[in-house]
């Protein structure tokens, strides 16, 4: 395996590519999302959006600044695209959100122009800085410095991409509509019933109710709404 390529047979299960059609695919750069949970931008525009047929054509499209990731022009062919990233093609007025389907594959869901103006980010870590400032570290590698202490690890913030303004918060607590991002229930949507705190090194367990009741790890629970989901999910329904 080279630094720029990856054998298709070795690609993570999150990628929806034909593994036996060709030998190689475009390998992601290290970045905001792990390699096993991301798609390179080149693969996304070639194999997902079908905007071109070859790597060279994909590079030419990106060089023109036609693709925006989370509101910022991206020209890097190997940039990793992951869960909740917003992909914008303003010239063709097409916008997408990257989410998991129920097979565990990263998929693109078409969204409106207004929905492309914001993103959901889950707080993974908090750090206290000088002058009572708090740094929030999010699941997508970004961070934000605030003075408000009302947010907690596991909460999901709805953030405007243009000015990083927080417009809503979905706490990881009882009754929250959540999306499962790992385990055997990946891609499902369910209501969080309870989080069981495990007094050991083992992770906490969340009890969920969707089409049926099930348990999953707390780290797999990604809140997406208070009474109804604020995003569109592929192949998912909730009772």
Secondary structure, DSSP 4 states (H G I P E B T S, - for coil): --SSEEEGGGS-TT----TTT-SEEEPPPSSSS-GGGEEEHHHIIIIIS-S-SSHHHHHHHHHTT--EETTEE---TTPEEETT-EEEEGGGTEEEEEEE-TTS-EEEEEE-TTGGGEEEEEEEEEEE-GGG-EEEEETTS-EEEES-----TT-EEEEETTT--EEEEE-SSTT-EEEE-SGGGTT-EEEEEEEEPPSSSSPPEEEEESSSEEEEEGGGEEEEESSS-SS--TT----
